[in-house]
Amino acid sequence: MNTQTYKAILYCQGDGAWVAEISAIADCDALMSTRGEVLAELSKVFEMIAQEYREKGLPLPTDATE
């Protein structure tokens, strides 16, 4: 699986920082100064979490985001 299997939520905070999260996966979020940076960081965070799930022999949660 990859981040394209999940819906990402992106928004810009009042201070101009960008937030991205995959709500289906606990702690899969990022905060960066640009939209491009936050998407790249979210991908890295997703890969780290996916690796942890693989090492534990667990499937990643299903995305039910609407």
PDBQT receptor file of N, H, CA, C and O in Angstrom, charges set to zero:
ATOM      1  N   MET A   1       0.833  -1.188   0.000  1.00  0.00    +0.000 N 
ATOM      2  CA  MET A   1       0.000   0.000   0.000  1.00  0.00    +0.000 C 
ATOM      3  C   MET A   1       0.872   1.243   0.000  1.00  0.00    +0.000 C 
ATOM      4  O   MET A   1       2.031   1.220   0.413  1.00  0.00    +0.000 OA
ATOM      5  N   ASN A   2       0.281   2.322  -0.474  1.00  0.00    +0.000 N 
ATOM      6  H   ASN A   2      -0.661   2.341  -0.809  1.00  0.00    +0.000 HD
ATOM      7  CA  ASN A   2       0.981   3.597  -0.444  1.00  0.00    +0.000 C 
ATOM      8  C   ASN A   2      -0.001   4.695  -0.069  1.00  0.00    +0.000 C 
ATOM      9  O   ASN A   2      -1.185   4.432   0.140  1.00  0.00    +0.000 OA
ATOM     10  N   THR A   3       0.487   5.917   0.017  1.00  0.00    +0.000 N 
ATOM     11  H   THR A   3       1.449   6.131  -0.152  1.00  0.00    +0.000 HD
ATOM     12  CA  THR A   3      -0.373   7.016   0.439  1.00  0.00    +0.000 C 
ATOM     13  C   THR A   3      -1.528   7.243  -0.522  1.00  0.00    +0.000 C 
ATOM     14  O   THR A   3      -2.537   7.827  -0.124  1.00  0.00    +0.000 OA
ATOM     15  N   GLN A   4      -1.422   6.808  -1.760  1.00  0.00    +0.000 N 
ATOM     16  H   GLN A   4      -0.603   6.334  -2.083  1.00  0.00    +0.000 HD
ATOM     17  CA  GLN A   4      -2.501   7.023  -2.719  1.00  0.00    +0.000 C 
ATOM     18  C   GLN A   4      -3.688   6.104  -2.450  1.00  0.00    +0.000 C 
ATOM     19  O   GLN A   4      -4.763   6.305  -3.016  1.00  0.00    +0.000 OA
ATOM     20  N   THR A   5      -3.512   5.105  -1.598  1.00  0.00    +0.000 N 
ATOM     21  H   THR A   5      -2.639   4.942  -1.138  1.00  0.00    +0.000 HD
ATOM     22  CA  THR A   5      -4.590   4.224  -1.196  1.00  0.00    +0.000 C 
ATOM     23  C   THR A   5      -5.488   4.920  -0.176  1.00  0.00    +0.000 C 
ATOM     24  O   THR A   5      -6.618   4.491   0.058  1.00  0.00    +0.000 OA
ATOM     25  N   TYR A   6      -4.986   5.983   0.422  1.00  0.00    +0.000 N 
ATOM     26  H   TYR A   6      -4.068   6.331   0.231  1.00  0.00    +0.000 HD
ATOM     27  CA  TYR A   6      -5.683   6.701   1.489  1.00  0.00    +0.000 C 
ATOM     28  C   TYR A   6      -6.010   8.126   1.077  1.00  0.00    +0.000 C 
ATOM     29  O   TYR A   6      -5.343   8.711   0.223  1.00  0.00    +0.000 OA
ATOM     30  N   LYS A   7      -7.048   8.676   1.697  1.00  0.00    +0.000 N 
ATOM     31  H   LYS A   7      -7.590   8.201   2.390  1.00  0.00    +0.000 HD
ATOM     32  CA  LYS A   7      -7.394  10.077   1.491  1.00  0.00    +0.000 C 
ATOM     33  C   LYS A   7      -6.594  10.912   2.485  1.00  0.00    +0.000 C 
ATOM     34  O   LYS A   7      -6.594  10.641   3.686  1.00  0.00    +0.000 OA
ATOM     35  N   ALA A   8      -5.924  11.913   1.974  1.00  0.00    +0.000 N 
ATOM     36  H   ALA A   8      -5.923  12.133   0.998  1.00  0.00    +0.000 HD
ATOM     37  CA  ALA A   8      -5.176  12.832   2.833  1.00  0.00    +0.000 C 
ATOM     38  C   ALA A   8      -5.977  14.111   2.992  1.00  0.00    +0.000 C 
ATOM     39  O   ALA A   8      -6.604  14.590   2.047  1.00  0.00    +0.000 OA
ATOM     40  N   ILE A   9      -5.949  14.648   4.180  1.00  0.00    +0.000 N 
ATOM     41  H   ILE A   9      -5.440  14.259   4.948  1.00  0.00    +0.000 HD
ATOM     42  CA  ILE A   9      -6.594  15.928   4.475  1.00  0.00    +0.000 C 
ATOM     43  C   ILE A   9      -5.488  16.964   4.584  1.00  0.00    +0.000 C 
ATOM     44  O   ILE A   9      -4.547  16.799   5.361  1.00  0.00    +0.000 OA
ATOM     45  N   LEU A  10      -5.605  18.035   3.800  1.00  0.00    +0.000 N 
ATOM     46  H   LEU A  10      -6.370  18.169   3.169  1.00  0.00    +0.000 HD
ATOM     47  CA  LEU A  10      -4.613  19.112   3.811  1.00  0.00    +0.000 C 
ATOM     48  C   LEU A  10      -5.302  20.421   4.153  1.00  0.00    +0.000 C 
ATOM     49  O   LEU A  10      -6.418  20.689   3.708  1.00  0.00    +0.000 OA
ATOM     50  N   TYR A  11      -4.622  21.228   4.949  1.00  0.00    +0.000 N 
ATOM     51  H   TYR A  11      -3.716  21.010   5.311  1.00  0.00    +0.000 HD
ATOM     52  CA  TYR A  11      -5.126  22.575   5.190  1.00  0.00    +0.000 C 
ATOM     53  C   TYR A  11      -3.984  23.481   5.618  1.00  0.00    +0.000 C 
ATOM     54  O   TYR A  11      -2.953  23.036   6.124  1.00  0.00    +0.000 OA
ATOM     55  N   CYS A  12      -4.206  24.753   5.395  1.00  0.00    +0.000 N 
ATOM     56  H   CYS A  12      -5.043  25.114   4.984  1.00  0.00    +0.000 HD
ATOM     57  CA  CYS A  12      -3.223  25.769   5.751  1.00  0.00    +0.000 C 
ATOM     58  C   CYS A  12      -3.709  26.452   7.024  1.00  0.00    +0.000 C 
ATOM     59  O   CYS A  12      -4.845  26.920   7.094  1.00  0.00    +0.000 OA
ATOM     60  N   GLN A  13      -2.842  26.503   8.024  1.00  0.00    +0.000 N 
ATOM     61  H   GLN A  13      -1.919  26.123   7.967  1.00  0.00    +0.000 HD
ATOM     62  CA  GLN A  13      -3.176  27.156   9.287  1.00  0.00    +0.000 C 
ATOM     63  C   GLN A  13      -3.084  28.672   9.144  1.00  0.00    +0.000 C 
ATOM     64  O   GLN A  13      -2.549  29.180   8.158  1.00  0.00    +0.000 OA
ATOM     65  N   GLY A  14      -3.601  29.375  10.118  1.00  0.00    +0.000 N 
ATOM     66  H   GLY A  14      -4.035  28.962  10.918  1.00  0.00    +0.000 HD
ATOM     67  CA  GLY A  14      -3.582  30.825  10.110  1.00  0.00    +0.000 C 
ATOM     68  C   GLY A  14      -2.188  31.422  10.039  1.00  0.00    +0.000 C 
ATOM     69  O   GLY A  14      -2.015  32.533   9.538  1.00  0.00    +0.000 OA
ATOM     70  N   ASP A  15      -1.191  30.696  10.536  1.00  0.00    +0.000 N 
ATOM     71  H   ASP A  15      -1.332  29.794  10.944  1.00  0.00    +0.000 HD
ATOM     72  CA  ASP A  15       0.194  31.192  10.509  1.00  0.00    +0.000 C 
ATOM     73  C   ASP A  15       0.902  30.860   9.205  1.00  0.00    +0.000 C 
ATOM     74  O   ASP A  15       2.080  31.176   9.042  1.00  0.00    +0.000 OA
ATOM     75  N   GLY A  16       0.186  30.215   8.262  1.00  0.00    +0.000 N 
ATOM     76  H   GLY A  16      -0.771  29.958   8.395  1.00  0.00    +0.000 HD
ATOM     77  CA  GLY A  16       0.764  29.884   6.962  1.00  0.00    +0.000 C 
ATOM     78  C   GLY A  16       1.367  28.499   6.878  1.00  0.00    +0.000 C 
ATOM     79  O   GLY A  16       1.749  28.064   5.792  1.00  0.00    +0.000 OA
ATOM     80  N   ALA A  17       1.464  27.794   7.993  1.00  0.00    +0.000 N 
ATOM     81  H   ALA A  17       1.154  28.148   8.876  1.00  0.00    +0.000 HD
ATOM     82  CA  ALA A  17       1.999  26.428   7.980  1.00  0.00    +0.000 C 
ATOM     83  C   ALA A  17       0.954  25.469   7.412  1.00  0.00    +0.000 C 
ATOM     84  O   ALA A  17      -0.247  25.664   7.597  1.00  0.00    +0.000 OA
ATOM     85  N   TRP A  18       1.421  24.439   6.725  1.00  0.00    +0.000 N 
ATOM     86  H   TRP A  18       2.397  24.280   6.575  1.00  0.00    +0.000 HD
ATOM     87  CA  TRP A  18       0.542  23.434   6.135  1.00  0.00    +0.000 C 
ATOM     88  C   TRP A  18       0.508  22.186   6.997  1.00  0.00    +0.000 C 
ATOM     89  O   TRP A  18       1.529  21.754   7.533  1.00  0.00    +0.000 OA
ATOM     90  N   VAL A  19      -0.681  21.613   7.121  1.00  0.00    +0.000 N 
ATOM     91  H   VAL A  19      -1.510  21.963   6.686  1.00  0.00    +0.000 HD
ATOM     92  CA  VAL A  19      -0.900  20.374   7.855  1.00  0.00    +0.000 C 
ATOM     93  C   VAL A  19      -1.449  19.355   6.865  1.00  0.00    +0.000 C 
ATOM     94  O   VAL A  19      -2.294  19.681   6.031  1.00  0.00    +0.000 OA
ATOM     95  N   ALA A  20      -0.964  18.122   6.962  1.00  0.00    +0.000 N 
ATOM     96  H   ALA A  20      -0.278  17.858   7.639  1.00  0.00    +0.000 HD
ATOM     97  CA  ALA A  20      -1.499  17.018   6.166  1.00  0.00    +0.000 C 
ATOM     98  C   ALA A  20      -1.654  15.823   7.089  1.00  0.00    +0.000 C 
ATOM     99  O   ALA A  20      -0.801  15.566   7.940  1.00  0.00    +0.000 OA
ATOM    100  N   GLU A  21      -2.735  15.103   6.916  1.00  0.00    +0.000 N 
ATOM    101  H   GLU A  21      -3.427  15.312   6.225  1.00  0.00    +0.000 HD
ATOM    102  CA  GLU A  21      -2.945  13.928   7.752  1.00  0.00    +0.000 C 
ATOM    103  C   GLU A  21      -3.720  12.863   7.005  1.00  0.00    +0.000 C 
ATOM    104  O   GLU A  21      -4.525  13.151   6.119  1.00  0.00    +0.000 OA
ATOM    105  N   ILE A  22      -3.458  11.638   7.383  1.00  0.00    +0.000 N 
ATOM    106  H   ILE A  22      -2.804  11.404   8.103  1.00  0.00    +0.000 HD
ATOM    107  CA  ILE A  22      -4.247  10.502   6.925  1.00  0.00    +0.000 C 
ATOM    108  C   ILE A  22      -4.996  10.043   8.162  1.00  0.00    +0.000 C 
ATOM    109  O   ILE A  22      -4.442   9.348   9.013  1.00  0.00    +0.000 OA
ATOM    110  N   SER A  23      -6.256  10.434   8.257  1.00  0.00    +0.000 N 
ATOM    111  H   SER A  23      -6.706  10.998   7.565  1.00  0.00    +0.000 HD
ATOM    112  CA  SER A  23      -7.012  10.210   9.488  1.00  0.00    +0.000 C 
ATOM    113  C   SER A  23      -7.258   8.737   9.787  1.00  0.00    +0.000 C 
ATOM    114  O   SER A  23      -7.525   8.382  10.935  1.00  0.00    +0.000 OA
ATOM    115  N   ALA A  24      -7.173   7.884   8.793  1.00  0.00    +0.000 N 
ATOM    116  H   ALA A  24      -6.956   8.172   7.861  1.00  0.00    +0.000 HD
ATOM    117  CA  ALA A  24      -7.398   6.451   9.001  1.00  0.00    +0.000 C 
ATOM    118  C   ALA A  24      -6.269   5.793   9.788  1.00  0.00    +0.000 C 
ATOM    119  O   ALA A  24      -6.441   4.700  10.328  1.00  0.00    +0.000 OA
ATOM    120  N   ILE A  25      -5.120   6.453   9.855  1.00  0.00    +0.000 N 
ATOM    121  H   ILE A  25      -4.980   7.341   9.416  1.00  0.00    +0.000 HD
ATOM    122  CA  ILE A  25      -3.948   5.873  10.515  1.00  0.00    +0.000 C 
ATOM    123  C   ILE A  25      -3.511   6.805  11.640  1.00  0.00    +0.000 C 
ATOM    124  O   ILE A  25      -3.150   7.956  11.395  1.00  0.00    +0.000 OA
ATOM    125  N   ALA A  26      -3.544   6.309  12.859  1.00  0.00    +0.000 N 
ATOM    126  H   ALA A  26      -3.838   5.373  13.058  1.00  0.00    +0.000 HD
ATOM    127  CA  ALA A  26      -3.168   7.115  14.014  1.00  0.00    +0.000 C 
ATOM    128  C   ALA A  26      -1.756   7.677  13.859  1.00  0.00    +0.000 C 
ATOM    129  O   ALA A  26      -0.834   6.970  13.452  1.00  0.00    +0.000 OA
ATOM    130  N   ASP A  27      -1.606   8.944  14.185  1.00  0.00    +0.000 N 
ATOM    131  H   ASP A  27      -2.355   9.518  14.515  1.00  0.00    +0.000 HD
ATOM    132  CA  ASP A  27      -0.318   9.636  14.169  1.00  0.00    +0.000 C 
ATOM    133  C   ASP A  27       0.301   9.792  12.781  1.00  0.00    +0.000 C 
ATOM    134  O   ASP A  27       1.490  10.092  12.669  1.00  0.00    +0.000 OA
ATOM    135  N   CYS A  28      -0.477   9.596  11.734  1.00  0.00    +0.000 N 
ATOM    136  H   CYS A  28      -1.443   9.353  11.825  1.00  0.00    +0.000 HD
ATOM    137  CA  CYS A  28       0.046   9.785  10.381  1.00  0.00    +0.000 C 
ATOM    138  C   CYS A  28      -0.284  11.208   9.943  1.00  0.00    +0.000 C 
ATOM    139  O   CYS A  28      -1.273  11.463   9.257  1.00  0.00    +0.000 OA
ATOM    140  N   ASP A  29       0.590  12.126  10.368  1.00  0.00    +0.000 N 
ATOM    141  H   ASP A  29       1.394  11.919  10.926  1.00  0.00    +0.000 HD
ATOM    142  CA  ASP A  29       0.373  13.531  10.051  1.00  0.00    +0.000 C 
ATOM    143  C   ASP A  29       1.706  14.252   9.930  1.00  0.00    +0.000 C 
ATOM    144  O   ASP A  29       2.750  13.742  10.337  1.00  0.00    +0.000 OA
ATOM    145  N   ALA A  30       1.647  15.446   9.362  1.00  0.00    +0.000 N 
ATOM    146  H   ALA A  30       0.799  15.860   9.030  1.00  0.00    +0.000 HD
ATOM    147  CA  ALA A  30       2.855  16.238   9.166  1.00  0.00    +0.000 C 
ATOM    148  C   ALA A  30       2.501  17.720   9.214  1.00  0.00    +0.000 C 
ATOM    149  O   ALA A  30       1.369  18.113   8.934  1.00  0.00    +0.000 OA
ATOM    150  N   LEU A  31       3.482  18.526   9.570  1.00  0.00    +0.000 N 
ATOM    151  H   LEU A  31       4.402  18.207   9.797  1.00  0.00    +0.000 HD
ATOM    152  CA  LEU A  31       3.353  19.978   9.620  1.00  0.00    +0.000 C 
ATOM    153  C   LEU A  31       4.609  20.562   8.994  1.00  0.00    +0.000 C 
ATOM    154  O   LEU A  31       5.717  20.317   9.470  1.00  0.00    +0.000 OA
ATOM    155  N   MET A  32       4.437  21.332   7.927  1.00  0.00    +0.000 N 
ATOM    156  H   MET A  32       3.536  21.531   7.540  1.00  0.00    +0.000 HD
ATOM    157  CA  MET A  32       5.579  21.934   7.226  1.00  0.00    +0.000 C 
ATOM    158  C   MET A  32       5.184  23.317   6.724  1.00  0.00    +0.000 C 
ATOM    159  O   MET A  32       4.024  23.715   6.829  1.00  0.00    +0.000 OA
ATOM    160  N   SER A  33       6.143  24.038   6.183  1.00  0.00    +0.000 N 
ATOM    161  H   SER A  33       7.085  23.715   6.097  1.00  0.00    +0.000 HD
ATOM    162  CA  SER A  33       5.877  25.426   5.775  1.00  0.00    +0.000 C 
ATOM    163  C   SER A  33       5.251  25.570   4.382  1.00  0.00    +0.000 C 
ATOM    164  O   SER A  33       4.685  26.619   4.077  1.00  0.00    +0.000 OA
ATOM    165  N   THR A  34       5.341  24.542   3.534  1.00  0.00    +0.000 N 
ATOM    166  H   THR A  34       5.801  23.689   3.782  1.00  0.00    +0.000 HD
ATOM    167  CA  THR A  34       4.720  24.626   2.212  1.00  0.00    +0.000 C 
ATOM    168  C   THR A  34       3.906  23.372   1.930  1.00  0.00    +0.000 C 
ATOM    169  O   THR A  34       4.093  22.328   2.554  1.00  0.00    +0.000 OA
ATOM    170  N   ARG A  35       2.995  23.508   0.965  1.00  0.00    +0.000 N 
ATOM    171  H   ARG A  35       2.844  24.357   0.458  1.00  0.00    +0.000 HD
ATOM    172  CA  ARG A  35       2.146  22.375   0.578  1.00  0.00    +0.000 C 
ATOM    173  C   ARG A  35       3.007  21.205   0.066  1.00  0.00    +0.000 C 
ATOM    174  O   ARG A  35       2.782  20.054   0.441  1.00  0.00    +0.000 OA
ATOM    175  N   GLY A  36       3.968  21.505  -0.772  1.00  0.00    +0.000 N 
ATOM    176  H   GLY A  36       4.151  22.439  -1.076  1.00  0.00    +0.000 HD
ATOM    177  CA  GLY A  36       4.832  20.458  -1.315  1.00  0.00    +0.000 C 
ATOM    178  C   GLY A  36       5.630  19.751  -0.236  1.00  0.00    +0.000 C 
ATOM    179  O   GLY A  36       5.764  18.528  -0.252  1.00  0.00    +0.000 OA
ATOM    180  N   GLU A  37       6.159  20.524   0.700  1.00  0.00    +0.000 N 
ATOM    181  H   GLU A  37       6.050  21.517   0.713  1.00  0.00    +0.000 HD
ATOM    182  CA  GLU A  37       6.948  19.938   1.789  1.00  0.00    +0.000 C 
ATOM    183  C   GLU A  37       6.091  19.047   2.677  1.00  0.00    +0.000 C 
ATOM    184  O   GLU A  37       6.528  17.975   3.093  1.00  0.00    +0.000 OA
ATOM    185  N   VAL A  38       4.864  19.493   2.968  1.00  0.00    +0.000 N 
ATOM    186  H   VAL A  38       4.509  20.364   2.629  1.00  0.00    +0.000 HD
ATOM    187  CA  VAL A  38       4.024  18.700   3.859  1.00  0.00    +0.000 C 
ATOM    188  C   VAL A  38       3.602  17.392   3.203  1.00  0.00    +0.000 C 
ATOM    189  O   VAL A  38       3.511  16.369   3.881  1.00  0.00    +0.000 OA
ATOM    190  N   LEU A  39       3.343  17.405   1.901  1.00  0.00    +0.000 N 
ATOM    191  H   LEU A  39       3.417  18.236   1.350  1.00  0.00    +0.000 HD
ATOM    192  CA  LEU A  39       2.997  16.156   1.212  1.00  0.00    +0.000 C 
ATOM    193  C   LEU A  39       4.175  15.188   1.184  1.00  0.00    +0.000 C 
ATOM    194  O   LEU A  39       3.994  13.984   1.362  1.00  0.00    +0.000 OA
ATOM    195  N   ALA A  40       5.379  15.708   0.960  1.00  0.00    +0.000 N 
ATOM    196  H   ALA A  40       5.526  16.686   0.815  1.00  0.00    +0.000 HD
ATOM    197  CA  ALA A  40       6.577  14.858   0.967  1.00  0.00    +0.000 C 
ATOM    198  C   ALA A  40       6.809  14.269   2.356  1.00  0.00    +0.000 C 
ATOM    199  O   ALA A  40       7.143  13.092   2.489  1.00  0.00    +0.000 OA
ATOM    200  N   GLU A  41       6.630  15.092   3.387  1.00  0.00    +0.000 N 
ATOM    201  H   GLU A  41       6.358  16.048   3.279  1.00  0.00    +0.000 HD
ATOM    202  CA  GLU A  41       6.825  14.610   4.757  1.00  0.00    +0.000 C 
ATOM    203  C   GLU A  41       5.767  13.587   5.137  1.00  0.00    +0.000 C 
ATOM    204  O   GLU A  41       6.071  12.598   5.804  1.00  0.00    +0.000 OA
ATOM    205  N   LEU A  42       4.523  13.814   4.716  1.00  0.00    +0.000 N 
ATOM    206  H   LEU A  42       4.276  14.618   4.174  1.00  0.00    +0.000 HD
ATOM    207  CA  LEU A  42       3.461  12.852   5.001  1.00  0.00    +0.000 C 
ATOM    208  C   LEU A  42       3.782  11.499   4.381  1.00  0.00    +0.000 C 
ATOM    209  O   LEU A  42       3.523  10.461   4.990  1.00  0.00    +0.000 OA
ATOM    210  N   SER A  43       4.333  11.502   3.197  1.00  0.00    +0.000 N 
ATOM    211  H   SER A  43       4.543  12.345   2.702  1.00  0.00    +0.000 HD
ATOM    212  CA  SER A  43       4.724  10.254   2.544  1.00  0.00    +0.000 C 
ATOM    213  C   SER A  43       5.785   9.521   3.360  1.00  0.00    +0.000 C 
ATOM    214  O   SER A  43       5.719   8.300   3.507  1.00  0.00    +0.000 OA
ATOM    215  N   LYS A  44       6.756  10.253   3.888  1.00  0.00    +0.000 N 
ATOM    216  H   LYS A  44       6.809  11.245   3.768  1.00  0.00    +0.000 HD
ATOM    217  CA  LYS A  44       7.810   9.648   4.726  1.00  0.00    +0.000 C 
ATOM    218  C   LYS A  44       7.218   9.070   6.010  1.00  0.00    +0.000 C 
ATOM    219  O   LYS A  44       7.558   7.959   6.414  1.00  0.00    +0.000 OA
ATOM    220  N   VAL A  45       6.329   9.838   6.646  1.00  0.00    +0.000 N 
ATOM    221  H   VAL A  45       6.053  10.741   6.318  1.00  0.00    +0.000 HD
ATOM    222  CA  VAL A  45       5.695   9.370   7.885  1.00  0.00    +0.000 C 
ATOM    223  C   VAL A  45       4.883   8.110   7.603  1.00  0.00    +0.000 C 
ATOM    224  O   VAL A  45       4.939   7.146   8.367  1.00  0.00    +0.000 OA
ATOM    225  N   PHE A  46       4.130   8.121   6.504  1.00  0.00    +0.000 N 
ATOM    226  H   PHE A  46       4.084   8.904   5.884  1.00  0.00    +0.000 HD
ATOM    227  CA  PHE A  46       3.344   6.946   6.126  1.00  0.00    +0.000 C 
ATOM    228  C   PHE A  46       4.245   5.724   5.961  1.00  0.00    +0.000 C 
ATOM    229  O   PHE A  46       3.914   4.643   6.449  1.00  0.00    +0.000 OA
ATOM    230  N   GLU A  47       5.367   5.880   5.288  1.00  0.00    +0.000 N 
ATOM    231  H   GLU A  47       5.636   6.757   4.892  1.00  0.00    +0.000 HD
ATOM    232  CA  GLU A  47       6.271   4.745   5.069  1.00  0.00    +0.000 C 
ATOM    233  C   GLU A  47       6.832   4.208   6.377  1.00  0.00    +0.000 C 
ATOM    234  O   GLU A  47       6.968   2.995   6.537  1.00  0.00    +0.000 OA
ATOM    235  N   MET A  48       7.160   5.094   7.313  1.00  0.00    +0.000 N 
ATOM    236  H   MET A  48       7.050   6.079   7.183  1.00  0.00    +0.000 HD
ATOM    237  CA  MET A  48       7.663   4.642   8.618  1.00  0.00    +0.000 C 
ATOM    238  C   MET A  48       6.597   3.850   9.367  1.00  0.00    +0.000 C 
ATOM    239  O   MET A  48       6.880   2.805   9.954  1.00  0.00    +0.000 OA
ATOM    240  N   ILE A  49       5.371   4.359   9.339  1.00  0.00    +0.000 N 
ATOM    241  H   ILE A  49       5.141   5.207   8.863  1.00  0.00    +0.000 HD
ATOM    242  CA  ILE A  49       4.282   3.663  10.026  1.00  0.00    +0.000 C 
ATOM    243  C   ILE A  49       3.981   2.334   9.328  1.00  0.00    +0.000 C 
ATOM    244  O   ILE A  49       3.779   1.320   9.997  1.00  0.00    +0.000 OA
ATOM    245  N   ALA A  50       3.948   2.327   8.006  1.00  0.00    +0.000 N 
ATOM    246  H   ALA A  50       4.112   3.150   7.462  1.00  0.00    +0.000 HD
ATOM    247  CA  ALA A  50       3.697   1.087   7.259  1.00  0.00    +0.000 C 
ATOM    248  C   ALA A  50       4.757   0.038   7.572  1.00  0.00    +0.000 C 
ATOM    249  O   ALA A  50       4.441  -1.145   7.692  1.00  0.00    +0.000 OA
ATOM    250  N   GLN A  51       6.011   0.462   7.704  1.00  0.00    +0.000 N 
ATOM    251  H   GLN A  51       6.268   1.424   7.606  1.00  0.00    +0.000 HD
ATOM    252  CA  GLN A  51       7.097  -0.453   8.053  1.00  0.00    +0.000 C 
ATOM    253  C   GLN A  51       6.866  -1.062   9.439  1.00  0.00    +0.000 C 
ATOM    254  O   GLN A  51       7.085  -2.257   9.638  1.00  0.00    +0.000 OA
ATOM    255  N   GLU A  52       6.433  -0.253  10.379  1.00  0.00    +0.000 N 
ATOM    256  H   GLU A  52       6.255   0.718  10.218  1.00  0.00    +0.000 HD
ATOM    257  CA  GLU A  52       6.140  -0.763  11.729  1.00  0.00    +0.000 C 
ATOM    258  C   GLU A  52       5.034  -1.812  11.680  1.00  0.00    +0.000 C 
ATOM    259  O   GLU A  52       5.128  -2.851  12.333  1.00  0.00    +0.000 OA
ATOM    260  N   TYR A  53       3.991  -1.539  10.907  1.00  0.00    +0.000 N 
ATOM    261  H   TYR A  53       3.914  -0.695  10.376  1.00  0.00    +0.000 HD
ATOM    262  CA  TYR A  53       2.907  -2.514  10.766  1.00  0.00    +0.000 C 
ATOM    263  C   TYR A  53       3.428  -3.811  10.149  1.00  0.00    +0.000 C 
ATOM    264  O   TYR A  53       3.081  -4.901  10.604  1.00  0.00    +0.000 OA
ATOM    265  N   ARG A  54       4.264  -3.692   9.107  1.00  0.00    +0.000 N 
ATOM    266  H   ARG A  54       4.546  -2.807   8.737  1.00  0.00    +0.000 HD
ATOM    267  CA  ARG A  54       4.824  -4.896   8.460  1.00  0.00    +0.000 C 
ATOM    268  C   ARG A  54       5.658  -5.705   9.449  1.00  0.00    +0.000 C 
ATOM    269  O   ARG A  54       5.543  -6.929   9.507  1.00  0.00    +0.000 OA
ATOM    270  N   GLU A  55       6.493  -5.023  10.222  1.00  0.00    +0.000 N 
ATOM    271  H   GLU A  55       6.586  -4.029  10.175  1.00  0.00    +0.000 HD
ATOM    272  CA  GLU A  55       7.345  -5.716  11.195  1.00  0.00    +0.000 C 
ATOM    273  C   GLU A  55       6.523  -6.452  12.245  1.00  0.00    +0.000 C 
ATOM    274  O   GLU A  55       6.952  -7.489  12.752  1.00  0.00    +0.000 OA
ATOM    275  N   LYS A  56       5.360  -5.933  12.574  1.00  0.00    +0.000 N 
ATOM    276  H   LYS A  56       5.012  -5.091  12.162  1.00  0.00    +0.000 HD
ATOM    277  CA  LYS A  56       4.486  -6.567  13.557  1.00  0.00    +0.000 C 
ATOM    278  C   LYS A  56       3.531  -7.569  12.921  1.00  0.00    +0.000 C 
ATOM    279  O   LYS A  56       2.775  -8.241  13.622  1.00  0.00    +0.000 OA
ATOM    280  N   GLY A  57       3.563  -7.672  11.590  1.00  0.00    +0.000 N 
ATOM    281  H   GLY A  57       4.178  -7.126  11.020  1.00  0.00    +0.000 HD
ATOM    282  CA  GLY A  57       2.690  -8.599  10.882  1.00  0.00    +0.000 C 
ATOM    283  C   GLY A  57       1.229  -8.168  10.884  1.00  0.00    +0.000 C 
ATOM    284  O   GLY A  57       0.327  -9.001  10.795  1.00  0.00    +0.000 OA
ATOM    285  N   LEU A  58       1.002  -6.861  10.986  1.00  0.00    +0.000 N 
ATOM    286  H   LEU A  58       1.735  -6.184  11.058  1.00  0.00    +0.000 HD
ATOM    287  CA  LEU A  58      -0.353  -6.333  11.033  1.00  0.00    +0.000 C 
ATOM    288  C   LEU A  58      -0.717  -5.635   9.726  1.00  0.00    +0.000 C 
ATOM    289  O   LEU A  58       0.144  -5.037   9.079  1.00  0.00    +0.000 OA
ATOM    290  N   PRO A  59      -1.983  -5.708   9.336  1.00  0.00    +0.000 N 
ATOM    291  CA  PRO A  59      -2.420  -4.957   8.155  1.00  0.00    +0.000 C 
ATOM    292  C   PRO A  59      -2.649  -3.490   8.533  1.00  0.00    +0.000 C 
ATOM    293  O   PRO A  59      -3.010  -3.183   9.669  1.00  0.00    +0.000 OA
ATOM    294  N   LEU A  60      -2.440  -2.610   7.593  1.00  0.00    +0.000 N 
ATOM    295  H   LEU A  60      -2.147  -2.859   6.670  1.00  0.00    +0.000 HD
ATOM    296  CA  LEU A  60      -2.749  -1.199   7.819  1.00  0.00    +0.000 C 
ATOM    297  C   LEU A  60      -4.263  -1.042   7.911  1.00  0.00    +0.000 C 
ATOM    298  O   LEU A  60      -5.002  -1.798   7.279  1.00  0.00    +0.000 OA
ATOM    299  N   PRO A  61      -4.735  -0.067   8.692  1.00  0.00    +0.000 N 
ATOM    300  CA  PRO A  61      -6.179   0.153   8.785  1.00  0.00    +0.000 C 
ATOM    301  C   PRO A  61      -6.779   0.503   7.415  1.00  0.00    +0.000 C 
ATOM    302  O   PRO A  61      -6.106   1.059   6.547  1.00  0.00    +0.000 OA
ATOM    303  N   THR A  62      -8.034   0.169   7.252  1.00  0.00    +0.000 N 
ATOM    304  H   THR A  62      -8.581  -0.282   7.957  1.00  0.00    +0.000 HD
ATOM    305  CA  THR A  62      -8.780   0.520   6.041  1.00  0.00    +0.000 C 
ATOM    306  C   THR A  62      -9.219   1.965   6.132  1.00  0.00    +0.000 C 
ATOM    307  O   THR A  62      -9.606   2.433   7.203  1.00  0.00    +0.000 OA
ATOM    308  N   ASP A  63      -9.162   2.670   5.024  1.00  0.00    +0.000 N 
ATOM    309  H   ASP A  63      -8.847   2.289   4.155  1.00  0.00    +0.000 HD
ATOM    310  CA  ASP A  63      -9.587   4.073   5.008  1.00  0.00    +0.000 C 
ATOM    311  C   ASP A  63     -11.088   4.155   4.782  1.00  0.00    +0.000 C 
ATOM    312  O   ASP A  63     -11.593   3.712   3.751  1.00  0.00    +0.000 OA
ATOM    313  N   ALA A  64     -11.795   4.720   5.745  1.00  0.00    +0.000 N 
ATOM    314  H   ALA A  64     -11.385   5.080   6.583  1.00  0.00    +0.000 HD
ATOM    315  CA  ALA A  64     -13.235   4.905   5.627  1.00  0.00    +0.000 C 
ATOM    316  C   ALA A  64     -13.578   6.396   5.563  1.00  0.00    +0.000 C 
ATOM    317  O   ALA A  64     -14.716   6.791   5.817  1.00  0.00    +0.000 OA
ATOM    318  N   THR A  65     -12.586   7.213   5.223  1.00  0.00    +0.000 N 
ATOM    319  H   THR A  65     -11.662   6.893   5.017  1.00  0.00    +0.000 HD
ATOM    320  CA  THR A  65     -12.788   8.657   5.139  1.00  0.00    +0.000 C 
ATOM    321  C   THR A  65     -13.746   8.972   3.991  1.00  0.00    +0.000 C 
ATOM    322  O   THR A  65     -13.602   8.444   2.889  1.00  0.00    +0.000 OA
ATOM    323  N   GLU A  66     -14.707   9.822   4.256  1.00  0.00    +0.000 N 
ATOM    324  H   GLU A  66     -14.824  10.250   5.152  1.00  0.00    +0.000 HD
ATOM    325  CA  GLU A  66     -15.668  10.228   3.223  1.00  0.00    +0.000 C 
ATOM    326  C   GLU A  66     -15.472  11.680   2.882  1.00  0.00    +0.000 C 
ATOM    327  O   GLU A  66     -16.184  12.216   2.032  1.00  0.00    +0.000 OA
TER     328      GLU A  66
